[in-house]
């Protein structure tokens, strides 16, 4: 598979560890994902005993993304979009950053969209009740693969009430299979050892108090940023790519500008005319609204917007008749050039967020403590390579560590390795709001270099901590 990320995210390593060790396969928010991933991994491992679980999930998501493009293309054809425009609209979905990002990683967000698109294809093409029934079945499966697909199914359900004639029979046929969702959750709950109520189990991190509704100004800002990034990647490391790879970055940027200019030049609304009585327009508009609203109250979560490119093209296809495709073609090409050059290829080829050295130190010096900047990523990689619950007690969370705790550990003769003082690091919104506690800890302690590693930001070091001598 081309361009698998070499900088897998925190959750990707966790899901891969679950699949690799057949542990914690049930997760409330994406109930069936790990189970499906486990059997997929088992199939590939039967063909090659050395196959890695994380690469198995990457390949699974790559196949899922191709299937999504196939399904959205056929949805567009059923909405009377001509084949050329449908091809470019489908490509637009595929080259949007949110889709490319999760198609090259082991995360959970692409596979459920396959079933939502399959449900949508049956819904807009239904000619008999069985089509609606199986559309409901696929919608239920989508939700069981990830709860965030609920809003897409809800939008389809509401559509039966839109218009002068209320289609109660159609709603019943479509919605009946959705009862599979609570049934499967109930079966999973009764076959798992959870010290939670059923509703807490279904609510997952919300039920545990680890997540909640956020309507702050910061959540609104993150929603707007991540909504833009769903289509076009924007990140501080783009500046680093221009610094260290000026020729490639500059050529890519110029090609992007040319494609974007040609797209704007061919933005001609005279080539688009409204369709008459297209009943699916409110379905996709409502689905878009619900997804963005849910992302907003979830602190602007980018993962909850991955389906927006698909819903957006389905909305426009249900509202307008595409006569030309030149604008769509250049728009898709501009996204392809930018996202490949400044996101997908760098993540596949360069060291950006990898923590290999930190993981190696925690493995080699297992009795020492590790105070790593990205503790969850180090922890999940250690879990992937060594199994669950083997290094948890030796990893300190920089968000919770205190000066008094560090002093106490040092006084008892413990060694603490860390990467906190590094200045060659990623420029991002996280670095802009770095916890003041960490800055105080850095000022309080002395740090001795004991190893180094290189990433795209430069040379970084592993230190051990000493108490500063005043």
C-alpha positions in Angstrom: 0.0 0.0 0.0 1.3 3.5 -0.9 2.0 6.1 1.7 1.2 4.3 4.9 2.0 6.7 7.7 5.3 6.2 9.6 4.0 8.5 12.3 0.9 6.7 13.5 -1.3 8.4 16.0 -1.8 7.5 19.7 -5.1 5.6 19.1 -3.7 3.8 16.1 -1.1 2.0 18.3 -3.7 1.2 20.9 -6.2 -0.3 18.4 -3.3 -2.3 16.8 -2.2 -3.6 20.2 -5.8 -4.7 20.9 -5.9 -6.6 17.7 -2.4 -8.0 18.1 -3.0 -9.4 21.6 -6.7 -10.0 21.2 -7.3 -7.8 24.2 -9.9 -5.1 24.9 -11.6 -5.7 21.6 -14.8 -4.2 22.8 -14.8 -0.4 22.8 -18.0 1.5 23.4 -17.6 4.2 20.7 -16.6 1.8 17.9 -17.9 -1.5 19.1 -17.1 -3.8 16.2 -14.0 -2.1 14.8 -11.4 -4.0 16.8 -13.2 -7.3 16.3 -13.3 -6.8 12.6 -9.7 -5.7 12.6 -8.7 -8.8 14.6 -10.2 -11.2 12.1 -8.7 -9.2 9.2 -5.3 -9.3 10.9 -5.7 -13.1 11.5 -6.4 -13.6 7.8 -3.3 -11.7 6.7 -1.2 -13.4 9.4 -2.3 -16.8 8.1 -0.7 -15.8 4.8 2.4 -14.3 6.4 3.3 -15.1 10.0 5.4 -11.9 10.3 2.6 -9.6 9.3 2.3 -6.6 11.7 -1.1 -5.7 13.2 -0.7 -2.0 12.6 0.0 -2.5 8.9 -2.9 -4.9 8.6 -5.2 -2.1 9.9 -3.6 0.4 7.6 -4.3 -1.9 4.6 -7.9 -2.5 5.8 -8.5 1.3 6.0 -6.9 1.8 2.5 -9.3 -0.8 1.0 -12.2 0.8 2.9 -11.4 4.3 1.5 -11.3 2.8 -2.1 -14.7 1.2 -1.4 -16.0 4.6 -0.2 -15.1 6.2 -3.5 -16.7 3.4 -5.4 -20.0 3.8 -3.4 -20.1 7.6 -3.5 -19.5 7.4 -7.3 -22.6 5.2 -7.7 -24.6 7.4 -5.4 -23.8 10.3 -7.6 -24.7 8.4 -10.7 -28.1 7.6 -9.1 -28.5 11.4 -8.5 -28.2 11.9 -12.2 -24.6 13.3 -12.2 -22.8 12.5 -15.4 -20.0 9.9 -15.2 -17.2 12.4 -15.7 -18.4 14.8 -13.0 -19.1 11.9 -10.7 -15.5 10.6 -11.2 -14.0 14.0 -10.2 -16.4 14.5 -7.4 -15.5 11.1 -6.0 -11.8 12.0 -6.4 -12.4 15.2 -4.5 -13.7 13.2 -1.6 -10.7 10.8 -1.8 -8.0 13.6 -1.8 -9.6 15.6 1.0 -7.1 15.6 3.9 -9.4 14.1 6.4 -10.1 11.1 4.2 -6.4 10.7 3.1 -5.2 11.0 6.6 -7.3 8.2 8.0 -7.0 6.0 4.9 -3.3 5.8 5.6 -3.5 5.1 9.4 -5.0 2.5 11.7 -7.7 4.8 13.1 -11.4 3.9 13.2 -13.1 6.5 11.1 -13.0 5.3 7.4 -14.5 1.8 7.7 -17.9 3.0 9.2 -18.4 5.4 6.2 -18.4 2.3 3.9 -21.6 1.1 5.5 -23.2 4.6 5.7 -22.6 5.1 2.0 -23.9 1.6 1.2 -27.0 2.5 3.2 -27.3 5.8 1.3 -27.0 4.1 -2.1 -29.9 1.7 -1.2 -31.9 4.6 0.2 -31.7 6.8 -2.9 -32.2 3.9 -5.2 -34.9 2.0 -3.4 -37.7 0.7 -5.6 -39.1 -1.9 -3.1 -39.3 -2.3 0.7 -36.4 -4.7 0.9 -34.0 -2.0 -0.3 -35.1 0.3 2.6 -34.8 -2.6 5.0 -31.2 -3.4 4.0 -30.4 0.3 4.0 -31.4 0.2 7.7 -29.2 -2.9 8.3 -26.2 -1.1 6.8 -26.9 2.0 8.8 -27.0 -0.1 12.0 -23.7 -1.7 11.1 -22.2 1.7 10.4 -23.2 2.9 13.9 -21.8 -0.3 15.5 -18.5 0.4 13.7 -18.6 3.9 15.1 -21.3 5.8 17.0 -20.6 9.0 15.1 -22.5 7.5 12.1 -25.7 7.9 14.2 -26.2 11.4 12.8 -26.2 10.2 9.2 -28.8 7.6 9.9 -30.9 10.1 11.9 -30.9 12.4 8.9 -32.2 9.6 6.7 -34.8 8.7 9.2 -36.0 12.4 9.5 -36.3 12.5 5.7 -39.4 10.3 5.8 -41.3 13.2 7.5 -40.2 15.8 4.9 -42.7 16.7 2.3 -46.5 16.8 2.1 -46.8 13.1 2.4 -45.4 11.5 5.6 -44.0 8.1 4.8 -44.5 6.2 8.1 -44.3 2.8 6.4 -40.9 3.7 4.9 -39.6 5.0 8.2 -40.7 1.8 10.0 -39.0 -0.4 7.4 -35.8 1.6 7.5 -35.7 2.1 11.2 -36.6 -1.4 12.4 -33.1 -2.8 11.7 -31.6 0.0 13.8 -32.8 -1.9 16.8 -29.8 -4.1 16.1 -27.7 -1.4 17.6 -29.0 -1.5 21.2 -29.4 -5.3 20.9 -25.7 -5.8 20.0 -24.6 -3.3 22.7 -26.6 -5.3 25.2 -25.1 -8.6 24.2 -21.6 -7.0 24.3 -22.3 -5.5 27.7 -23.4 -8.8 29.2 -20.4 -10.6 27.9 -17.8 -8.1 29.1 -16.5 -7.5 32.6 -17.4 -3.8 33.0 -18.1 -2.2 36.4 -20.5 0.2 34.7 -24.2 0.5 34.0 -25.4 -0.3 30.5 -26.0 3.4 29.7 -22.5 4.2 30.9 -21.1 1.5 28.8 -22.9 2.8 25.7 -21.8 6.4 26.5 -18.1 5.3 26.7 -15.8 8.1 27.6 -18.7 10.4 28.1 -20.1 8.0 30.7 -16.7 7.8 32.4 -16.4 11.5 32.7 -13.4 11.6 30.4 -15.3 13.6 27.7 -18.2 16.0 27.8 -20.0 18.8 26.0 -17.8 21.8 25.3 -19.5 25.0 24.0 -16.5 27.3 24.6 -15.0 29.8 22.2 -12.0 27.5 21.9 -14.3 24.7 20.8 -15.8 27.0 18.1 -12.3 28.0 16.9 -11.1 24.4 16.8 -14.3 23.5 14.9 -13.6 26.1 12.2 -9.9 25.1 11.9 -10.6 21.4 11.7 -13.5 21.9 9.3 -11.0 23.6 7.0 -8.4 20.9 7.6 -10.9 18.2 6.7 -10.3 19.3 3.1 -6.8 21.0 3.2 -4.0 20.3 5.7 -2.7 23.3 7.6 0.0 22.7 10.2 3.0 24.3 11.6 5.3 21.6 10.2 4.6 22.9 6.7 7.0 25.8 7.5 9.6 23.2 8.5 9.2 21.4 5.1 9.8 24.7 3.3 13.0 25.2 5.4 14.6 21.8 4.9 13.1 20.8 1.5 12.8 24.2 -0.2 12.9 23.0 -3.8 10.3 20.3 -3.5 8.0 22.4 -1.2 8.2 25.4 -3.6 7.4 23.3 -6.7 4.5 21.7 -4.9 3.3 25.1 -3.8 3.5 26.6 -7.3 1.6 23.6 -8.8 -1.0 24.0 -6.1 -1.5 27.7 -6.9 -1.8 26.9 -10.6 -4.5 24.3 -10.0 -6.3 26.5 -7.5 -6.2 29.4 -10.0 -7.6 27.3 -12.8 -10.3 26.0 -10.4 -11.4 29.6 -9.5 -11.1 30.7 -13.2 -13.6 27.9 -14.1 -16.0 28.6 -11.3 -19.0 29.3 -13.4 -22.4 28.8 -11.9 -24.0 29.0 -15.3 -22.9 25.5 -15.8 -25.1 24.4 -12.9 -28.8 24.4 -12.9 -31.2 23.4 -10.1 -32.9 20.0 -10.3 -36.6 19.9 -9.9 -38.1 18.1 -7.0 -35.0 16.4 -5.7 -36.1 14.9 -2.4 -32.7 13.9 -1.0 -31.3 17.5 -0.7 -32.5 18.0 2.9 -31.2 14.6 4.0 -27.6 15.4 3.3 -28.0 19.0 4.4 -29.3 17.8 7.8 -26.5 15.2 8.1 -23.9 17.9 7.5 -25.4 20.1 10.1 -25.7 17.4 12.7 -22.1 16.2 12.1 -20.7 19.8 12.4 -22.8 20.4 15.5 -21.7 17.2 17.2 -18.0 18.1 16.4 -18.6 21.5 17.8 -19.9 20.3 21.2 -17.1 17.7 21.2 -14.3 20.4 21.4 -14.1 20.7 17.6 -13.1 17.1 17.2 -11.6 16.7 13.7 -12.3 12.9 13.6 -16.0 13.6 13.7 -15.8 15.5 10.4 -14.2 12.8 8.2 -17.5 12.1 6.4 -18.2 15.7 5.4 -16.5 15.5 2.0 -18.8 12.7 1.0 -21.9 14.4 2.5 -21.0 17.6 0.8 -20.8 16.2 -2.7 -24.0 14.2 -2.2 -25.7 17.4 -1.1 -24.6 19.4 -4.2 -25.4 16.5 -6.4 -28.9 16.3 -4.9 -29.4 20.1 -5.3 -27.9 20.9 -8.7 -27.3 19.4 -12.1 -23.6 19.4 -13.0 -23.2 20.3 -16.7 -19.4 20.9 -16.5 -16.6 19.4 -14.5 -13.6 21.6 -15.1 -13.9 23.4 -11.8 -14.3 20.2 -9.9 -11.3 18.7 -11.7 -8.9 21.5 -10.8 -10.2 21.7 -7.3 -9.5 18.0 -6.8 -6.1 18.3 -8.3 -5.2 21.3 -6.1 -6.2 19.3 -3.0 -4.3 16.3 -4.2 -1.1 18.2 -4.8 -1.2 20.1 -1.5 -2.2 17.2 0.8 0.3 14.8 -0.8 3.2 17.2 -0.6 2.6 18.7 2.8 0.9 15.9 4.7 0.7 12.3 3.3 4.2 11.9 1.8 6.0 13.6 4.7 4.1 11.4 7.2 5.0 8.3 5.1 8.7 9.2 4.7 9.9 11.4 7.5 10.2 11.3 11.2 7.7 13.8 12.5 6.0 12.6 15.7 7.8 9.2 16.1 9.0 8.4 19.6 11.3 5.4 18.8 14.1 6.5 21.0 11.8 7.2 24.0 10.3 3.8 23.6 13.7 2.1 23.4 14.8 3.9 26.6 11.7 2.8 28.5 12.3 -0.8 27.3 16.0 -0.8 28.1 15.8 0.9 31.4 12.6 -0.6 32.6 13.2 0.2 36.3 13.8 3.9 35.5 11.0 6.4 35.1 10.1 8.0 31.8 8.7 11.5 31.8 7.9 11.8 28.1 6.3 14.8 26.4 3.9 12.5 24.4 3.4 9.9 27.2 0.2 8.3 25.6 2.1 7.7 22.3 5.1 6.1 24.1 2.8 4.1 26.3 0.7 2.7 23.4 3.8 1.8 21.4 5.2 0.0 24.5 1.9 -1.8 24.8 2.0 -2.8 21.1 5.5 -4.2 21.2 5.4 -5.8 24.7 1.8 -6.4 25.8 -0.6 -4.6 28.1 0.2 -3.2 31.6 3.9 -3.8 31.5 5.3 -0.3 31.7 2.4 1.7 33.1 3.9 2.2 36.6 7.1 3.7 35.2 5.6 6.3 32.9 4.9 9.7 34.3 2.3 11.9 32.8 3.7 15.4 32.2 0.2 16.9 32.7 0.0 15.6 36.2 3.6 15.4 37.4 4.6 17.8 40.2 8.0 19.2 41.3 7.5 17.6 44.7 6.9 14.2 43.0 10.1 14.5 40.9 12.1 15.6 43.9 10.8 12.7 45.9 11.7 10.1 43.2 15.2 11.6 42.9 15.7 11.6 46.6 14.9 7.8 46.7 17.6 7.2 44.1 15.4 6.8 41.1 16.4 7.7 37.5 14.0 9.8 35.4 14.6 10.1 31.7 12.8 12.8 29.8 12.5 14.7 26.5 10.7 17.8 27.9 13.5 20.4 27.5 13.8 19.9 23.7 13.3 23.1 21.8 13.3 21.5 18.3 9.7 20.4 18.3 6.5 20.7 16.4 4.9 24.1 16.1 1.2 23.6 16.7 -1.7 24.9 18.7 -0.6 22.5 21.5 2.9 24.1 21.7 1.3 27.5 21.8 -0.6 26.7 25.0 2.0 24.5 26.7 1.3 23.8 30.3 3.0 26.2 32.7 3.6 23.4 35.1 6.1 21.9 32.7 7.9 25.2 32.3 8.3 25.4 36.1 9.6 21.9 36.2 12.2 22.6 33.6 13.3 25.7 35.5 13.5 23.7 38.7 15.5 20.8 37.6 18.9 20.2 35.9 19.0 18.0 32.7 22.0 15.9 31.6 22.1 14.8 27.9 22.5 11.0 27.5 21.2 10.3 24.0 19.9 12.1 20.9 17.6 11.6 17.9 16.9 13.4 14.7 13.5 14.4 13.3 12.4 17.0 10.8 12.6 19.7 13.5 16.3 19.0 14.1 18.4 17.3 16.7 16.7 16.4 19.9 17.9 14.8 23.1 17.1 12.4 25.8 18.0 13.6 29.3 18.1 12.3 32.8 17.0 14.7 35.5 19.1 16.0 38.4 18.1 18.3 41.2 19.4 21.7 40.3 22.2 22.9 42.6 21.7 26.5 43.6 
